[in-house]
Amino acid sequence: MTTFDAAVIGGGPAGCLAATYLARGGLSVALIEKRSTPHHKVCGEFISGEGVPLLLDADVSLAQATHISGMRLHGPTRSCEAPLPTAARGLSRLLMDELLLEAAQNSGVKLIRGERAKTLKKADSVFHVGGIAARRVVCATGKAEFKPVQTRAGRDSGMVGFKVHLRLAAKALGCLRQHVDLFVFESGYGGLAPVEDGLANLCFLMEREAIANVQGEWPRVARWLSNACEGLAGYLDNAEPAFWPMASVANVPYGFVRETAVADDIYCVGDQLAVIPSLTGEGMTIAMQTGKRAAECILAGVGATEFQHDMAAVVRPRVELGFLVHRLFKSPRLSDLGTQLVNRWPRLIDYIFRHTRTPAV
Ligand SMILES: Cc1cc2nc3c(=O)[nH]c(=O)nc-3n(C[C@H](O)[C@H](O)[C@H](O)COP(=O)(O)OP(=O)(O)OC[C@H]3O[C@@H](n4cnc5c(N)ncnc54)[C@H](O)[C@@H]3O)c2cc1C
């Protein structure tokens, strides 16, 4: 049996970047991804300005991604608009995750697809992950728990995330152009962002107790969302879903930051390291930064204990501020007030954006 230098579990942004940089550094790498085919992931599909160079450096083409230069915030009855401090991009996870897997393979990574890692055992300094033997492990299973590493406890995991791609009416698509629209309603909040092929990605979070409102067929869901937030109504008028039912995810441990390493040769990255509230649009960038940094540490002989300690210090303040804004968004009246504050001081958006971005690590 071949013993790889490293096994990376999970082929999302974190796992793919870790695998790509390990292979570029000359190590033999196995990347294990449980899904055998492209699939929709619940995500706002907003790639922050800090994430763009990471994708390009990993040889992921952004040719099909849209450009996003401004944002609008819609409270239940009031709205505001501000430019983004750094230009962002919109690209579906259906496409982006495939491009990431392809980039990893092009770097020499052995991709094992359609296999779910369930166990992790160590004997004579070698890990066994299913049928794979490797000297080090990178855990990048994202939102999914990987039982052999400690489970994550977050705050406010009682929200359910939904996502659907929409074909907007021509006027609404023109209005969304180059913008991400965030909207807040009584039991949740979400975003509408342009992605490739003229589609718009509608992604939102709702309190578990309220999800009955968005069950059933699209016209009923669209009606409910339009009534819940005035700013969204114009976009949903005559919009058609590109797939149905919506993709959904529950139990996301928002606010989690892993403080200590599981072992000195197991590196936890991406959502396995920290889960920043979705509204910041920074989760994928943190995933890529920590994946890349884990690879650099492995190549430099730095153990997971030191990696974990350093990464926690970098991401903790961002996660905390993101969580504060998440709380604000959960109060519709406060978010209406927030829109008034932004209208008066547009630099407030600048401040929140800059302080929830992760500096290059
Ligand atoms: C509602 C919502 C909206 C969001 N919006 C945005 C946004 O607009 N912008 C942004 O930057 N971030 C956003 N995020 C956060 C972002 O989606 C995550 O932070 C990011 O996907 C984390 O990347 P990852 O590689 O750690 O995990 P993932 O992207 O979840 O990838 C993990 C991979 O591991 C695989 N896997 C899991 N278990 C196993 C196993 N046992 N064996 C093998 N493979 C396994 C999965 O199939 C998956 O492909 C949002 C999150 C939510 C919930």
The ligand as an SDF file (V2000), in Angstrom:
LIG
                    3D

 53 58  0  0  0  0  0  0  0  0999 V2000
  -26.0760   30.0660    4.5670 C   0  0  0  0  0  0  0  0  0  0  0  0
  -24.6080   30.2420    4.2920 C   0  0  0  0  0  0  0  0  0  0  0  0
  -24.1740   31.2530    3.4300 C   0  0  0  0  0  0  0  0  0  0  0  0
  -22.7880   31.4370    3.1980 C   0  0  0  0  0  0  0  0  0  0  0  0
  -22.3950   32.4200    2.3210 N   0  0  0  0  0  0  0  0  0  0  0  0
  -21.0720   32.6190    2.0880 C   0  0  0  0  0  0  0  0  0  0  0  0
  -20.6220   33.6090    1.1480 C   0  0  0  0  0  0  0  0  0  0  0  0
  -21.4150   34.2660    0.4720 O   0  0  0  0  0  0  0  0  0  0  0  0
  -19.2800   33.7960    1.0030 N   0  0  0  0  0  0  0  0  0  0  0  0
  -18.3570   33.0710    1.7090 C   0  0  0  0  0  0  0  0  0  0  0  0
  -17.1480   33.2920    1.5390 O   0  0  0  0  0  0  0  0  0  0  0  0
  -18.7580   32.1060    2.5880 N   0  0  0  0  0  0  0  0  0  0  0  0
  -20.0720   31.8550    2.7770 C   0  0  0  0  0  0  0  0  0  0  0  0
  -20.4740   30.8590    3.6290 N   0  0  0  0  0  0  0  0  0  0  0  0
  -19.4540   30.0670    4.3260 C   0  0  0  0  0  0  0  0  0  0  0  0
  -18.7940   29.0580    3.3810 C   0  0  0  0  0  0  0  0  0  0  0  0
  -19.7730   28.3150    2.6950 O   0  0  0  0  0  0  0  0  0  0  0  0
  -17.8940   28.1190    4.1860 C   0  0  0  0  0  0  0  0  0  0  0  0
  -17.1700   28.8470    5.1280 O   0  0  0  0  0  0  0  0  0  0  0  0
  -16.9230   27.3770    3.2580 C   0  0  0  0  0  0  0  0  0  0  0  0
  -17.6160   26.5860    2.3340 O   0  0  0  0  0  0  0  0  0  0  0  0
  -15.9880   26.5120    4.0900 C   0  0  0  0  0  0  0  0  0  0  0  0
  -15.1560   25.7880    3.2340 O   0  0  0  0  0  0  0  0  0  0  0  0
  -14.6040   24.3630    3.6920 P   0  0  0  0  0  0  0  0  0  0  0  0
  -13.7070   23.9010    2.6010 O   0  0  0  0  0  0  0  0  0  0  0  0
  -14.1020   24.4510    5.0830 O   0  0  0  0  0  0  0  0  0  0  0  0
  -15.9170   23.4260    3.7700 O   0  0  0  0  0  0  0  0  0  0  0  0
  -16.9630   22.9790    2.6710 P   0  0  0  0  0  0  0  0  0  0  0  0
  -17.0850   23.9690    1.5910 O   0  0  0  0  0  0  0  0  0  0  0  0
  -18.1960   22.6200    3.4400 O   0  0  0  0  0  0  0  0  0  0  0  0
  -16.3110   21.6740    2.0370 O   0  0  0  0  0  0  0  0  0  0  0  0
  -16.1450   20.4860    2.7770 C   0  0  0  0  0  0  0  0  0  0  0  0
  -16.0700   19.3130    1.8110 C   0  0  0  0  0  0  0  0  0  0  0  0
  -15.7920   18.1220    2.5480 O   0  0  0  0  0  0  0  0  0  0  0  0
  -16.5760   17.0610    2.0530 C   0  0  0  0  0  0  0  0  0  0  0  0
  -16.7130   16.0970    3.1550 N   0  0  0  0  0  0  0  0  0  0  0  0
  -17.3920   16.2790    4.3200 C   0  0  0  0  0  0  0  0  0  0  0  0
  -17.2460   15.2050    5.1190 N   0  0  0  0  0  0  0  0  0  0  0  0
  -16.4470   14.3410    4.4550 C   0  0  0  0  0  0  0  0  0  0  0  0
  -15.9400   13.0570    4.7650 C   0  0  0  0  0  0  0  0  0  0  0  0
  -16.2010   12.4520    5.9380 N   0  0  0  0  0  0  0  0  0  0  0  0
  -15.1580   12.4250    3.8420 N   0  0  0  0  0  0  0  0  0  0  0  0
  -14.8710   13.0150    2.6540 C   0  0  0  0  0  0  0  0  0  0  0  0
  -15.3330   14.2390    2.2970 N   0  0  0  0  0  0  0  0  0  0  0  0
  -16.1020   14.8960    3.1960 C   0  0  0  0  0  0  0  0  0  0  0  0
  -17.8760   17.7220    1.6210 C   0  0  0  0  0  0  0  0  0  0  0  0
  -18.5550   16.9590    0.6410 O   0  0  0  0  0  0  0  0  0  0  0  0
  -17.3690   19.0690    1.0790 C   0  0  0  0  0  0  0  0  0  0  0  0
  -17.1300   19.0340   -0.3120 O   0  0  0  0  0  0  0  0  0  0  0  0
  -21.8380   30.6200    3.8530 C   0  0  0  0  0  0  0  0  0  0  0  0
  -22.2790   29.5950    4.7090 C   0  0  0  0  0  0  0  0  0  0  0  0
  -23.6400   29.3930    4.9170 C   0  0  0  0  0  0  0  0  0  0  0  0
  -24.0810   28.2860    5.8270 C   0  0  0  0  0  0  0  0  0  0  0  0
  1  2  1  0
  2  3  1  0
  2 52  2  0
  3  4  2  0
  4  5  1  0
  4 50  1  0
  5  6  2  0
  6  7  1  0
  6 13  1  0
  7  8  2  0
  7  9  1  0
  9 10  1  0
 10 11  2  0
 10 12  1  0
 12 13  2  0
 13 14  1  0
 14 15  1  0
 14 50  1  0
 15 16  1  0
 16 17  1  0
 16 18  1  0
 18 19  1  0
 18 20  1  0
 20 21  1  0
 20 22  1  0
 22 23  1  0
 23 24  1  0
 24 25  2  0
 24 26  1  0
 24 27  1  0
 27 28  1  0
 28 29  2  0
 28 30  1  0
 28 31  1  0
 31 32  1  0
 32 33  1  0
 33 34  1  0
 33 48  1  0
 34 35  1  0
 35 36  1  0
 35 46  1  0
 36 37  1  0
 36 45  1  0
 37 38  2  0
 38 39  1  0
 39 40  1  0
 39 45  2  0
 40 41  1  0
 40 42  2  0
 42 43  1  0
 43 44  2  0
 44 45  1  0
 46 47  1  0
 46 48  1  0
 48 49  1  0
 50 51  2  0
 51 52  1  0
 52 53  1  0
M  END
$$$$
